[in-house]
Amino acid sequence: MRGGQVRTNLFRLLSQPSRLNKSLSHNLSRGANMPRFTDQQEITYLEIHENIYLLTNHGTKGQLTIESFDGDDWVLTDTVTTTGGQRVFVKGQTIRFTPSNGMVYTVPRGR
């Protein structure tokens, strides 16, 4: 597969959220390195990766709070209350994921 074809396929995948969710789910079922969490996690991401993909399953009424550490305190960046997949900007940051009310989430470990 050539570079142009890879970019085209990635653009198609990212422009269609249902295809993105299917692809992420498929990769997870094949043993991709994205563990499931039900508890709070603080993960540091290096400058290598700009974004990560987050999968959530909100259960009945769950939510996931995403915070970034600014050097002094945690800053709320997002609250997820739905089931699905989304991109999260993480480049050079320490991110804290805090689930509540049965939320289950899947993110790659820090790099």
TORLUM-846530 format. One record per residue: residue number from 1; residue in three letters; chain; x, y, z of N, C-alpha, C in turn. Coordinates in steps of 0.2 Angstrom, whole numbers, padded with zeros to 4 digits. Layout:
BEGIN
<i: NUM, aa: ALA, ch: A, nxx: X, nyy: Y, nzz: Z, caxx: X, cayy: Y, cazz: Z, cxx: X, cyy: Y, czz: Z>
...
This chain:
BEGIN
<i: 1, aa: MET, ch: A, nxx: 0004, nyy: -0006, nzz: 0000, caxx: 0000, cayy: 0000, cazz: 0000, cxx: 0004, cyy: 0006, czz: 0000>
<i: 2, aa: ARG, ch: A, nxx: 0003, nyy: 0011, nzz: -0004, caxx: 0007, cayy: 0017, cazz: -0005, cxx: 0005, cyy: 0022, czz: 0000>
<i: 3, aa: GLY, ch: A, nxx: 0009, nyy: 0027, nzz: 0001, caxx: 0008, cayy: 0033, cazz: 0005, cxx: 0001, cyy: 0036, czz: 0004>
<i: 4, aa: GLY, ch: A, nxx: 0000, nyy: 0038, nzz: -0002, caxx: -0006, cayy: 0041, cazz: -0004, cxx: -0012, cyy: 0037, czz: -0003>
<i: 5, aa: GLN, ch: A, nxx: -0012, nyy: 0031, nzz: -0004, caxx: -0018, cayy: 0026, cazz: -0003, cxx: -0019, cyy: 0026, czz: 0005>
<i: 6, aa: VAL, ch: A, nxx: -0014, nyy: 0025, nzz: 0009, caxx: -0014, cayy: 0025, cazz: 0016, cxx: -0018, cyy: 0031, czz: 0019>
<i: 7, aa: ARG, ch: A, nxx: -0016, nyy: 0037, nzz: 0016, caxx: -0019, cayy: 0044, cazz: 0018, cxx: -0026, cyy: 0044, czz: 0016>
<i: 8, aa: THR, ch: A, nxx: -0028, nyy: 0042, nzz: 0010, caxx: -0034, cayy: 0042, cazz: 0008, cxx: -0039, cyy: 0037, czz: 0012>
<i: 9, aa: ASN, ch: A, nxx: -0036, nyy: 0031, nzz: 0014, caxx: -0040, cayy: 0026, cazz: 0018, cxx: -0041, cyy: 0029, czz: 0025>
<i: 10, aa: LEU, ch: A, nxx: -0036, nyy: 0032, nzz: 0028, caxx: -0036, cayy: 0035, cazz: 0034, cxx: -0041, cyy: 0041, czz: 0034>
<i: 11, aa: PHE, ch: A, nxx: -0041, nyy: 0045, nzz: 0029, caxx: -0046, cayy: 0051, cazz: 0028, cxx: -0053, cyy: 0048, czz: 0028>
<i: 12, aa: ARG, ch: A, nxx: -0054, nyy: 0043, nzz: 0024, caxx: -0061, cayy: 0040, cazz: 0024, cxx: -0063, cyy: 0037, czz: 0031>
<i: 13, aa: LEU, ch: A, nxx: -0059, nyy: 0034, nzz: 0034, caxx: -0060, cayy: 0031, cazz: 0041, cxx: -0062, cyy: 0036, czz: 0046>
<i: 14, aa: LEU, ch: A, nxx: -0058, nyy: 0042, nzz: 0046, caxx: -0059, cayy: 0047, cazz: 0051, cxx: -0065, cyy: 0051, czz: 0049>
<i: 15, aa: SER, ch: A, nxx: -0067, nyy: 0052, nzz: 0043, caxx: -0073, cayy: 0056, cazz: 0041, cxx: -0079, cyy: 0052, czz: 0042>
<i: 16, aa: GLN, ch: A, nxx: -0079, nyy: 0046, nzz: 0043, caxx: -0085, cayy: 0042, cazz: 0044, cxx: -0085, cyy: 0039, czz: 0051>
<i: 17, aa: PRO, ch: A, nxx: -0088, nyy: 0042, nzz: 0057, caxx: -0087, cayy: 0039, cazz: 0063, cxx: -0089, cyy: 0032, czz: 0064>
<i: 18, aa: SER, ch: A, nxx: -0094, nyy: 0030, nzz: 0061, caxx: -0097, cayy: 0023, cazz: 0062, cxx: -0091, cyy: 0018, czz: 0059>
<i: 19, aa: ARG, ch: A, nxx: -0088, nyy: 0020, nzz: 0054, caxx: -0082, cayy: 0016, cazz: 0051, cxx: -0076, cyy: 0016, czz: 0056>
<i: 20, aa: LEU, ch: A, nxx: -0075, nyy: 0022, nzz: 0059, caxx: -0070, cayy: 0023, cazz: 0064, cxx: -0071, cyy: 0018, czz: 0070>
<i: 21, aa: ASN, ch: A, nxx: -0077, nyy: 0018, nzz: 0073, caxx: -0079, cayy: 0014, cazz: 0078, cxx: -0078, cyy: 0006, czz: 0076>
<i: 22, aa: LYS, ch: A, nxx: -0080, nyy: 0004, nzz: 0070, caxx: -0080, cayy: -0003, cazz: 0068, cxx: -0072, cyy: -0005, czz: 0068>
<i: 23, aa: SER, ch: A, nxx: -0068, nyy: 0000, nzz: 0065, caxx: -0061, cayy: -0002, cazz: 0064, cxx: -0058, cyy: -0002, czz: 0071>
<i: 24, aa: LEU, ch: A, nxx: -0059, nyy: 0002, nzz: 0075, caxx: -0056, cayy: 0002, cazz: 0082, cxx: -0058, cyy: -0004, czz: 0086>
<i: 25, aa: SER, ch: A, nxx: -0065, nyy: -0006, nzz: 0085, caxx: -0067, cayy: -0012, cazz: 0088, cxx: -0064, cyy: -0018, czz: 0085>
<i: 26, aa: HIS, ch: A, nxx: -0063, nyy: -0018, nzz: 0079, caxx: -0060, cayy: -0024, cazz: 0075, cxx: -0053, cyy: -0025, czz: 0078>
<i: 27, aa: ASN, ch: A, nxx: -0049, nyy: -0019, nzz: 0078, caxx: -0042, cayy: -0019, cazz: 0081, cxx: -0042, cyy: -0022, czz: 0088>
<i: 28, aa: LEU, ch: A, nxx: -0047, nyy: -0020, nzz: 0092, caxx: -0047, cayy: -0022, cazz: 0099, cxx: -0048, cyy: -0029, czz: 0099>
<i: 29, aa: SER, ch: A, nxx: -0052, nyy: -0032, nzz: 0095, caxx: -0054, cayy: -0039, cazz: 0095, cxx: -0048, cyy: -0043, czz: 0093>
<i: 30, aa: ARG, ch: A, nxx: -0044, nyy: -0040, nzz: 0089, caxx: -0038, cayy: -0044, cazz: 0087, cxx: -0032, cyy: -0043, czz: 0092>
<i: 31, aa: GLY, ch: A, nxx: -0033, nyy: -0040, nzz: 0098, caxx: -0028, cayy: -0040, cazz: 0103, cxx: -0023, cyy: -0034, czz: 0102>
<i: 32, aa: ALA, ch: A, nxx: -0026, nyy: -0028, nzz: 0100, caxx: -0022, cayy: -0022, cazz: 0099, cxx: -0020, cyy: -0020, czz: 0107>
<i: 33, aa: ASN, ch: A, nxx: -0015, nyy: -0016, nzz: 0108, caxx: -0013, cayy: -0014, cazz: 0114, cxx: -0017, cyy: -0008, czz: 0117>
<i: 34, aa: MET, ch: A, nxx: -0023, nyy: -0009, nzz: 0118, caxx: -0028, cayy: -0004, cazz: 0121, cxx: -0032, cyy: -0008, czz: 0127>
<i: 35, aa: PRO, ch: A, nxx: -0029, nyy: -0007, nzz: 0133, caxx: -0033, cayy: -0011, cazz: 0138, cxx: -0039, cyy: -0007, czz: 0140>
<i: 36, aa: ARG, ch: A, nxx: -0044, nyy: -0011, nzz: 0143, caxx: -0050, cayy: -0008, cazz: 0146, cxx: -0049, cyy: -0006, czz: 0153>
<i: 37, aa: PHE, ch: A, nxx: -0052, nyy: 0000, nzz: 0155, caxx: -0052, cayy: 0002, cazz: 0162, cxx: -0058, cyy: 0004, czz: 0165>
<i: 38, aa: THR, ch: A, nxx: -0059, nyy: 0002, nzz: 0171, caxx: -0065, cayy: 0004, cazz: 0175, cxx: -0064, cyy: 0009, czz: 0181>
<i: 39, aa: ASP, ch: A, nxx: -0057, nyy: 0010, nzz: 0182, caxx: -0055, cayy: 0015, cazz: 0187, cxx: -0051, cyy: 0021, czz: 0184>
<i: 40, aa: GLN, ch: A, nxx: -0049, nyy: 0025, nzz: 0189, caxx: -0045, cayy: 0031, cazz: 0187, cxx: -0038, cyy: 0029, czz: 0185>
<i: 41, aa: GLN, ch: A, nxx: -0036, nyy: 0032, nzz: 0179, caxx: -0029, cayy: 0031, cazz: 0177, cxx: -0026, cyy: 0038, czz: 0175>
<i: 42, aa: GLU, ch: A, nxx: -0020, nyy: 0039, nzz: 0177, caxx: -0016, cayy: 0045, cazz: 0175, cxx: -0011, cyy: 0042, czz: 0170>
<i: 43, aa: ILE, ch: A, nxx: -0011, nyy: 0044, nzz: 0164, caxx: -0006, cayy: 0042, cazz: 0159, cxx: -0002, cyy: 0048, czz: 0156>
<i: 44, aa: THR, ch: A, nxx: 0004, nyy: 0047, nzz: 0155, caxx: 0008, cayy: 0052, cazz: 0152, cxx: 0010, cyy: 0050, czz: 0145>
<i: 45, aa: TYR, ch: A, nxx: 0009, nyy: 0055, nzz: 0140, caxx: 0010, cayy: 0053, cazz: 0133, cxx: 0016, cyy: 0058, czz: 0131>
<i: 46, aa: LEU, ch: A, nxx: 0021, nyy: 0055, nzz: 0127, caxx: 0026, cayy: 0059, cazz: 0125, cxx: 0025, cyy: 0063, czz: 0119>
<i: 47, aa: GLU, ch: A, nxx: 0030, nyy: 0067, nzz: 0116, caxx: 0029, cayy: 0071, cazz: 0110, cxx: 0028, cyy: 0067, czz: 0104>
<i: 48, aa: ILE, ch: A, nxx: 0029, nyy: 0060, nzz: 0104, caxx: 0028, cayy: 0056, cazz: 0098, cxx: 0022, cyy: 0056, czz: 0095>
<i: 49, aa: HIS, ch: A, nxx: 0016, nyy: 0055, nzz: 0099, caxx: 0010, cayy: 0055, cazz: 0097, cxx: 0006, cyy: 0061, czz: 0099>
<i: 50, aa: GLU, ch: A, nxx: 0002, nyy: 0064, nzz: 0093, caxx: -0002, cayy: 0070, cazz: 0095, cxx: -0009, cyy: 0068, czz: 0097>
<i: 51, aa: ASN, ch: A, nxx: -0012, nyy: 0063, nzz: 0095, caxx: -0019, cayy: 0061, cazz: 0097, cxx: -0019, cyy: 0053, czz: 0098>
<i: 52, aa: ILE, ch: A, nxx: -0024, nyy: 0052, nzz: 0103, caxx: -0025, cayy: 0044, cazz: 0104, cxx: -0032, cyy: 0043, czz: 0102>
<i: 53, aa: TYR, ch: A, nxx: -0034, nyy: 0037, nzz: 0102, caxx: -0041, cayy: 0036, cazz: 0101, cxx: -0044, cyy: 0033, czz: 0107>
<i: 54, aa: LEU, ch: A, nxx: -0050, nyy: 0035, nzz: 0109, caxx: -0053, cayy: 0033, cazz: 0116, cxx: -0060, cyy: 0030, czz: 0114>
<i: 55, aa: LEU, ch: A, nxx: -0061, nyy: 0024, nzz: 0117, caxx: -0067, cayy: 0020, cazz: 0116, cxx: -0071, cyy: 0020, czz: 0122>
<i: 56, aa: THR, ch: A, nxx: -0077, nyy: 0022, nzz: 0122, caxx: -0081, cayy: 0022, cazz: 0129, cxx: -0087, cyy: 0018, czz: 0128>
<i: 57, aa: ASN, ch: A, nxx: -0089, nyy: 0015, nzz: 0134, caxx: -0096, cayy: 0011, cazz: 0134, cxx: -0099, cyy: 0014, czz: 0141>
<i: 58, aa: HIS, ch: A, nxx: -0104, nyy: 0018, nzz: 0140, caxx: -0106, cayy: 0022, cazz: 0146, cxx: -0111, cyy: 0018, czz: 0151>
<i: 59, aa: GLY, ch: A, nxx: -0112, nyy: 0011, nzz: 0149, caxx: -0116, cayy: 0007, cazz: 0153, cxx: -0123, cyy: 0010, czz: 0153>
<i: 60, aa: THR, ch: A, nxx: -0126, nyy: 0012, nzz: 0159, caxx: -0133, cayy: 0014, cazz: 0160, cxx: -0133, cyy: 0022, czz: 0160>
<i: 61, aa: LYS, ch: A, nxx: -0129, nyy: 0025, nzz: 0164, caxx: -0128, cayy: 0032, cazz: 0165, cxx: -0121, cyy: 0035, czz: 0166>
<i: 62, aa: GLY, ch: A, nxx: -0116, nyy: 0031, nzz: 0164, caxx: -0109, cayy: 0033, cazz: 0166, cxx: -0107, cyy: 0039, czz: 0162>
<i: 63, aa: GLN, ch: A, nxx: -0101, nyy: 0041, nzz: 0165, caxx: -0098, cayy: 0047, cazz: 0162, cxx: -0090, cyy: 0046, czz: 0163>
<i: 64, aa: LEU, ch: A, nxx: -0086, nyy: 0049, nzz: 0158, caxx: -0079, cayy: 0049, cazz: 0159, cxx: -0077, cyy: 0056, czz: 0159>
<i: 65, aa: THR, ch: A, nxx: -0073, nyy: 0058, nzz: 0164, caxx: -0070, cayy: 0065, cazz: 0165, cxx: -0063, cyy: 0064, czz: 0162>
<i: 66, aa: ILE, ch: A, nxx: -0061, nyy: 0069, nzz: 0158, caxx: -0054, cayy: 0069, cazz: 0155, cxx: -0051, cyy: 0075, czz: 0157>
<i: 67, aa: GLU, ch: A, nxx: -0045, nyy: 0075, nzz: 0161, caxx: -0042, cayy: 0081, cazz: 0163, cxx: -0035, cyy: 0081, czz: 0161>
<i: 68, aa: SER, ch: A, nxx: -0032, nyy: 0087, nzz: 0160, caxx: -0025, cayy: 0087, cazz: 0158, cxx: -0021, cyy: 0091, czz: 0164>
<i: 69, aa: PHE, ch: A, nxx: -0015, nyy: 0088, nzz: 0166, caxx: -0011, cayy: 0092, cazz: 0171, cxx: -0007, cyy: 0097, czz: 0168>
<i: 70, aa: ASP, ch: A, nxx: -0008, nyy: 0103, nzz: 0171, caxx: -0004, cayy: 0109, cazz: 0168, cxx: 0002, cyy: 0111, czz: 0172>
<i: 71, aa: GLY, ch: A, nxx: 0004, nyy: 0107, nzz: 0176, caxx: 0010, cayy: 0108, cazz: 0180, cxx: 0009, cyy: 0110, czz: 0187>
<i: 72, aa: ASP, ch: A, nxx: 0003, nyy: 0113, nzz: 0188, caxx: 0001, cayy: 0114, cazz: 0195, cxx: -0006, cyy: 0111, czz: 0197>
<i: 73, aa: ASP, ch: A, nxx: -0010, nyy: 0110, nzz: 0193, caxx: -0017, cayy: 0107, cazz: 0194, cxx: -0020, cyy: 0104, czz: 0188>
<i: 74, aa: TRP, ch: A, nxx: -0025, nyy: 0100, nzz: 0189, caxx: -0029, cayy: 0096, cazz: 0184, cxx: -0034, cyy: 0101, czz: 0181>
<i: 75, aa: VAL, ch: A, nxx: -0034, nyy: 0101, nzz: 0174, caxx: -0039, cayy: 0106, cazz: 0171, cxx: -0043, cyy: 0101, czz: 0167>
<i: 76, aa: LEU, ch: A, nxx: -0050, nyy: 0102, nzz: 0168, caxx: -0055, cayy: 0098, cazz: 0164, cxx: -0055, cyy: 0100, czz: 0157>
<i: 77, aa: THR, ch: A, nxx: -0054, nyy: 0095, nzz: 0153, caxx: -0054, cayy: 0096, cazz: 0146, cxx: -0060, cyy: 0093, czz: 0142>
<i: 78, aa: ASP, ch: A, nxx: -0063, nyy: 0088, nzz: 0145, caxx: -0069, cayy: 0085, cazz: 0142, cxx: -0073, cyy: 0080, czz: 0147>
<i: 79, aa: THR, ch: A, nxx: -0079, nyy: 0080, nzz: 0146, caxx: -0083, cayy: 0075, cazz: 0149, cxx: -0087, cyy: 0071, czz: 0144>
<i: 80, aa: VAL, ch: A, nxx: -0086, nyy: 0064, nzz: 0144, caxx: -0089, cayy: 0060, cazz: 0139, cxx: -0095, cyy: 0056, czz: 0142>
<i: 81, aa: THR, ch: A, nxx: -0101, nyy: 0056, nzz: 0139, caxx: -0107, cayy: 0053, cazz: 0142, cxx: -0110, cyy: 0048, czz: 0137>
<i: 82, aa: THR, ch: A, nxx: -0107, nyy: 0047, nzz: 0132, caxx: -0109, cayy: 0042, cazz: 0127, cxx: -0105, cyy: 0036, czz: 0125>
<i: 83, aa: THR, ch: A, nxx: -0108, nyy: 0032, nzz: 0122, caxx: -0104, cayy: 0026, cazz: 0120, cxx: -0101, cyy: 0027, czz: 0113>
<i: 84, aa: GLY, ch: A, nxx: -0095, nyy: 0026, nzz: 0111, caxx: -0092, cayy: 0027, cazz: 0105, cxx: -0085, cyy: 0028, czz: 0105>
<i: 85, aa: GLY, ch: A, nxx: -0082, nyy: 0031, nzz: 0099, caxx: -0075, cayy: 0032, cazz: 0099, cxx: -0074, cyy: 0039, czz: 0097>
<i: 86, aa: GLN, ch: A, nxx: -0068, nyy: 0042, nzz: 0100, caxx: -0066, cayy: 0049, cazz: 0098, cxx: -0059, cyy: 0050, czz: 0099>
<i: 87, aa: ARG, ch: A, nxx: -0056, nyy: 0055, nzz: 0095, caxx: -0049, cayy: 0057, cazz: 0096, cxx: -0048, cyy: 0062, czz: 0102>
<i: 88, aa: VAL, ch: A, nxx: -0043, nyy: 0061, nzz: 0105, caxx: -0041, cayy: 0065, cazz: 0111, cxx: -0034, cyy: 0068, czz: 0110>
<i: 89, aa: PHE, ch: A, nxx: -0033, nyy: 0074, nzz: 0110, caxx: -0026, cayy: 0077, cazz: 0109, cxx: -0022, cyy: 0076, czz: 0116>
<i: 90, aa: VAL, ch: A, nxx: -0016, nyy: 0073, nzz: 0115, caxx: -0012, cayy: 0071, cazz: 0121, cxx: -0005, cyy: 0073, czz: 0120>
<i: 91, aa: LYS, ch: A, nxx: -0003, nyy: 0076, nzz: 0115, caxx: 0004, cayy: 0077, cazz: 0114, cxx: 0008, cyy: 0080, czz: 0120>
<i: 92, aa: GLY, ch: A, nxx: 0013, nyy: 0077, nzz: 0123, caxx: 0017, cayy: 0079, cazz: 0128, cxx: 0013, cyy: 0081, czz: 0135>
<i: 93, aa: GLN, ch: A, nxx: 0007, nyy: 0077, nzz: 0136, caxx: 0003, cayy: 0079, cazz: 0142, cxx: 0002, cyy: 0073, czz: 0146>
<i: 94, aa: THR, ch: A, nxx: 0001, nyy: 0074, nzz: 0152, caxx: -0002, cayy: 0069, cazz: 0157, cxx: -0009, cyy: 0070, czz: 0158>
<i: 95, aa: ILE, ch: A, nxx: -0013, nyy: 0065, nzz: 0156, caxx: -0020, cayy: 0065, cazz: 0156, cxx: -0023, cyy: 0060, czz: 0161>
<i: 96, aa: ARG, ch: A, nxx: -0028, nyy: 0063, nzz: 0165, caxx: -0031, cayy: 0059, cazz: 0170, cxx: -0038, cyy: 0057, czz: 0167>
<i: 97, aa: PHE, ch: A, nxx: -0040, nyy: 0051, nzz: 0167, caxx: -0046, cayy: 0048, cazz: 0165, cxx: -0050, cyy: 0046, czz: 0171>
<i: 98, aa: THR, ch: A, nxx: -0056, nyy: 0048, nzz: 0173, caxx: -0060, cayy: 0047, cazz: 0179, cxx: -0067, cyy: 0044, czz: 0177>
<i: 99, aa: PRO, ch: A, nxx: -0068, nyy: 0038, nzz: 0177, caxx: -0075, cayy: 0035, cazz: 0176, cxx: -0079, cyy: 0036, czz: 0182>
<i: 100, aa: SER, ch: A, nxx: -0086, nyy: 0036, nzz: 0180, caxx: -0091, cayy: 0035, cazz: 0186, cxx: -0097, cyy: 0032, czz: 0183>
<i: 101, aa: ASN, ch: A, nxx: -0101, nyy: 0029, nzz: 0188, caxx: -0107, cayy: 0026, cazz: 0187, cxx: -0107, cyy: 0021, czz: 0181>
<i: 102, aa: GLY, ch: A, nxx: -0102, nyy: 0016, nzz: 0181, caxx: -0101, cayy: 0011, cazz: 0177, cxx: -0098, cyy: 0012, czz: 0170>
<i: 103, aa: MET, ch: A, nxx: -0095, nyy: 0018, nzz: 0169, caxx: -0092, cayy: 0019, cazz: 0163, cxx: -0086, cyy: 0015, czz: 0162>
<i: 104, aa: VAL, ch: A, nxx: -0085, nyy: 0012, nzz: 0156, caxx: -0079, cayy: 0008, cazz: 0154, cxx: -0076, cyy: 0011, czz: 0148>
<i: 105, aa: TYR, ch: A, nxx: -0069, nyy: 0012, nzz: 0149, caxx: -0066, cayy: 0015, cazz: 0143, cxx: -0060, cyy: 0011, czz: 0141>
<i: 106, aa: THR, ch: A, nxx: -0057, nyy: 0013, nzz: 0135, caxx: -0052, cayy: 0009, cazz: 0132, cxx: -0047, cyy: 0015, czz: 0129>
<i: 107, aa: VAL, ch: A, nxx: -0041, nyy: 0015, nzz: 0131, caxx: -0036, cayy: 0020, cazz: 0128, cxx: -0029, cyy: 0016, czz: 0128>
<i: 108, aa: PRO, ch: A, nxx: -0025, nyy: 0018, nzz: 0123, caxx: -0018, cayy: 0015, cazz: 0123, cxx: -0014, cyy: 0018, czz: 0129>
<i: 109, aa: ARG, ch: A, nxx: -0010, nyy: 0014, nzz: 0131, caxx: -0005, cayy: 0016, cazz: 0137, cxx: 0000, cyy: 0021, czz: 0134>
<i: 110, aa: GLY, ch: A, nxx: 0002, nyy: 0025, nzz: 0139, caxx: 0007, cayy: 0031, cazz: 0137, cxx: 0013, cyy: 0028, czz: 0134>
<i: 111, aa: ARG, ch: A, nxx: 0016, nyy: 0033, nzz: 0130, caxx: 0022, cayy: 0031, cazz: 0126, cxx: 0027, cyy: 0036, czz: 0127>
